[in-house]
Amino acid sequence: MSNVAVIGGGAAGLMAAYAAAKNGNSVVVFEKNEKCGKKIYITGKGRCNVTHDCLPGEFLENVVRNPKFMTGAIYAFSPSDCVDFFTESGLPLKLERGGRYFPVSDKASDVTKCLENKCKNSGVTFKFNEKVTELQVLNSTLSGITTEKGAYSFDKAIVCTGGVSYPSTGSTGDGYTFAESVGHEIVDVKPALCGLNLAGDFYGRLQGLTLKNVALDVRINDKSVKRFFGEMLFTHFGVSGPIILSASSIINRAEPKSVKLSVDLKPALSAEKLDMRLLRDFADNKNKDLGNCLKNLLPAAIIPVISERCKIPLGKKVNAVTHAERVKLVEILKNFILNVVSLRGFDEAVVTSGGVDIKQINPKTMESKIVKGLYFCGEVLDLDAFTGGFNLQIAFSTGFCAGNSIKD
Ligand SMILES: Cc1cc2nc3c(=O)[nH]c(=O)nc-3n(C[C@H](O)[C@H](O)[C@H](O)COP(=O)(O)OP(=O)(O)OC[C@H]3O[C@@H](n4cnc5c(N)ncnc54)[C@H](O)[C@@H]3O)c2cc1C
């Protein structure tokens, strides 16, 4: 039996604590907040998208950084294991649109309660309002931890302190300091799953406009790197919404100047079909001006911006629109460019990209390759994924692997 300290009572920490305790270890969770799961509480807009309905292969396709590292962990505790775990623990889940699992109760707090109950029933003890400040290491082996309240001896410590996004929940990057202090490399942290500040000022006029069923082509140095399909939203700073959040995770390590986002406002129509559709609309509305005619095709708010970009006055009668102008209009509708200035900050980023370098971590057990008895799980690691329940699944799978590997 080992004495195990779990540092951080979030998704990864609670799962790691439970998994270690069920193997007969003595486990203490140190949480600097007055309670566990402050971040879980705000997940999925308070409903917590616990995991995704997918096989491990599809899961790995949704991991942005270091999917290969996650292979062992996702097979050890898969999304379907996660669904079974919560269901069998008295928290039934329901499957919603887009493969997202939520608690039937629609309460994120129930996820924390369920995990805490599992821990308590397995003998885990909790120390709240106790911030861990240091790791103690002797001969490259973990020997204890120091908190603001004192020093404790432990055989093992599992660092589950999260990243640096939404720091008000307690994730303030403490785990990086612990890792560095014992010789681990930290991969630069960047905001991920966040909105994007855009160049220009056109977006101010579009604030509040949601574009549904559009395609977003992400280009870095004029090379298309990823295409997303779905919904986006114009805001006071630029753009946000599901496909923009996903794009942010892809571009967060590129020079903003090298990034171009191309929105296809009519992805269901090829350029030729869109041209034919315009010709038909123009023929049916010969005496109308362009601004009115385009209302059949586009949300009203974006029409003035489109007219400016293709340099056709809104008031121009459609029967006077030239072939060249129509070609330009089609081009703008299929390739509406957004120039990114920067990403929104960590205060608004759903996850942190970067963190403890996975090269120095055993992917089967999450144990440090530098310090024996020291483990890292969840967002503190250089792992992040798209939205859809994948990030919590990373926390649960890595937490499970670490805790479960402690048996002697
Ligand atoms: C607004 C929002 C919505 C989200 N929605 C979803 C969603 O629906 N589905 C999904 O899959 N993912 C979602 N995520 C991402 C997901 O919440 C995180 O990836 C996940 O919670 C990470 O878990 P973690 O345990 O690694 O870290 P955290 O949840 O950040 O937990 C870390 C814990 O460690 C504690 N701690 C830190 N330092 C110390 C210290 N020195 N001593 C003691 N304790 C310490 C913190 O107080 C905290 O409780 C969302 C994130 C945000 C911000």
The ligand as an SDF file (V2000), in Angstrom:
LIG
                    3D

 53 58  0  0  0  0  0  0  0  0999 V2000
  -15.9360   27.4570  -19.3600 C   0  0  0  0  0  0  0  0  0  0  0  0
  -15.4090   26.0560  -19.5650 C   0  0  0  0  0  0  0  0  0  0  0  0
  -16.2620   25.0920  -20.0450 C   0  0  0  0  0  0  0  0  0  0  0  0
  -15.7660   23.7920  -20.2680 C   0  0  0  0  0  0  0  0  0  0  0  0
  -16.6400   22.8450  -20.6990 N   0  0  0  0  0  0  0  0  0  0  0  0
  -16.1840   21.5820  -20.9240 C   0  0  0  0  0  0  0  0  0  0  0  0
  -17.0940   20.5480  -21.2800 C   0  0  0  0  0  0  0  0  0  0  0  0
  -18.3080   20.7210  -21.2790 O   0  0  0  0  0  0  0  0  0  0  0  0
  -16.5610   19.3180  -21.5740 N   0  0  0  0  0  0  0  0  0  0  0  0
  -15.2080   19.0770  -21.5190 C   0  0  0  0  0  0  0  0  0  0  0  0
  -14.7910   17.9560  -21.8360 O   0  0  0  0  0  0  0  0  0  0  0  0
  -14.3310   20.0250  -21.1050 N   0  0  0  0  0  0  0  0  0  0  0  0
  -14.7990   21.2540  -20.7970 C   0  0  0  0  0  0  0  0  0  0  0  0
  -13.9140   22.2170  -20.3450 N   0  0  0  0  0  0  0  0  0  0  0  0
  -12.4920   21.8460  -20.1380 C   0  0  0  0  0  0  0  0  0  0  0  0
  -12.3720   21.0200  -18.8310 C   0  0  0  0  0  0  0  0  0  0  0  0
  -13.1280   21.6520  -17.8270 O   0  0  0  0  0  0  0  0  0  0  0  0
  -10.9180   20.9050  -18.3890 C   0  0  0  0  0  0  0  0  0  0  0  0
  -10.1290   20.4310  -19.4380 O   0  0  0  0  0  0  0  0  0  0  0  0
  -10.8040   19.9600  -17.1880 C   0  0  0  0  0  0  0  0  0  0  0  0
  -11.6280   20.4070  -16.1260 O   0  0  0  0  0  0  0  0  0  0  0  0
   -9.3620   19.8430  -16.7040 C   0  0  0  0  0  0  0  0  0  0  0  0
   -9.3680   19.0870  -15.5250 O   0  0  0  0  0  0  0  0  0  0  0  0
   -8.1070   19.0690  -14.5520 P   0  0  0  0  0  0  0  0  0  0  0  0
   -8.5360   18.2550  -13.3900 O   0  0  0  0  0  0  0  0  0  0  0  0
   -6.9020   18.6870  -15.2970 O   0  0  0  0  0  0  0  0  0  0  0  0
   -7.8830   20.5740  -14.0980 O   0  0  0  0  0  0  0  0  0  0  0  0
   -8.8300   21.5880  -13.3010 P   0  0  0  0  0  0  0  0  0  0  0  0
  -10.2520   21.2740  -13.5460 O   0  0  0  0  0  0  0  0  0  0  0  0
   -8.3450   22.9320  -13.6800 O   0  0  0  0  0  0  0  0  0  0  0  0
   -8.5330   21.2850  -11.7670 O   0  0  0  0  0  0  0  0  0  0  0  0
   -7.3520   21.6660  -11.1430 C   0  0  0  0  0  0  0  0  0  0  0  0
   -7.5980   21.7540   -9.6430 C   0  0  0  0  0  0  0  0  0  0  0  0
   -6.3510   21.8740   -8.9740 O   0  0  0  0  0  0  0  0  0  0  0  0
   -6.4690   22.8300   -7.9460 C   0  0  0  0  0  0  0  0  0  0  0  0
   -5.1310   23.3730   -7.6700 N   0  0  0  0  0  0  0  0  0  0  0  0
   -4.3310   24.0710   -8.5190 C   0  0  0  0  0  0  0  0  0  0  0  0
   -3.1560   24.3610   -7.9410 N   0  0  0  0  0  0  0  0  0  0  0  0
   -3.1940   23.8050   -6.7070 C   0  0  0  0  0  0  0  0  0  0  0  0
   -2.2770   23.7710   -5.6190 C   0  0  0  0  0  0  0  0  0  0  0  0
   -1.0890   24.3670   -5.6770 N   0  0  0  0  0  0  0  0  0  0  0  0
   -2.6470   23.1240   -4.4860 N   0  0  0  0  0  0  0  0  0  0  0  0
   -3.8530   22.5210   -4.3740 C   0  0  0  0  0  0  0  0  0  0  0  0
   -4.7670   22.5600   -5.3610 N   0  0  0  0  0  0  0  0  0  0  0  0
   -4.4420   23.1810   -6.5120 C   0  0  0  0  0  0  0  0  0  0  0  0
   -7.4310   23.8680   -8.5220 C   0  0  0  0  0  0  0  0  0  0  0  0
   -8.0100   24.6520   -7.5090 O   0  0  0  0  0  0  0  0  0  0  0  0
   -8.4160   22.9720   -9.2660 C   0  0  0  0  0  0  0  0  0  0  0  0
   -9.4840   22.5840   -8.4310 O   0  0  0  0  0  0  0  0  0  0  0  0
  -14.3960   23.4910  -20.0490 C   0  0  0  0  0  0  0  0  0  0  0  0
  -13.5470   24.4770  -19.5410 C   0  0  0  0  0  0  0  0  0  0  0  0
  -14.0510   25.7450  -19.2850 C   0  0  0  0  0  0  0  0  0  0  0  0
  -13.1380   26.7870  -18.7150 C   0  0  0  0  0  0  0  0  0  0  0  0
  1  2  1  0
  2  3  1  0
  2 52  2  0
  3  4  2  0
  4  5  1  0
  4 50  1  0
  5  6  2  0
  6  7  1  0
  6 13  1  0
  7  8  2  0
  7  9  1  0
  9 10  1  0
 10 11  2  0
 10 12  1  0
 12 13  2  0
 13 14  1  0
 14 15  1  0
 14 50  1  0
 15 16  1  0
 16 17  1  0
 16 18  1  0
 18 19  1  0
 18 20  1  0
 20 21  1  0
 20 22  1  0
 22 23  1  0
 23 24  1  0
 24 25  2  0
 24 26  1  0
 24 27  1  0
 27 28  1  0
 28 29  2  0
 28 30  1  0
 28 31  1  0
 31 32  1  0
 32 33  1  0
 33 34  1  0
 33 48  1  0
 34 35  1  0
 35 36  1  0
 35 46  1  0
 36 37  1  0
 36 45  1  0
 37 38  2  0
 38 39  1  0
 39 40  1  0
 39 45  2  0
 40 41  1  0
 40 42  2  0
 42 43  1  0
 43 44  2  0
 44 45  1  0
 46 47  1  0
 46 48  1  0
 48 49  1  0
 50 51  2  0
 51 52  1  0
 52 53  1  0
M  END
$$$$
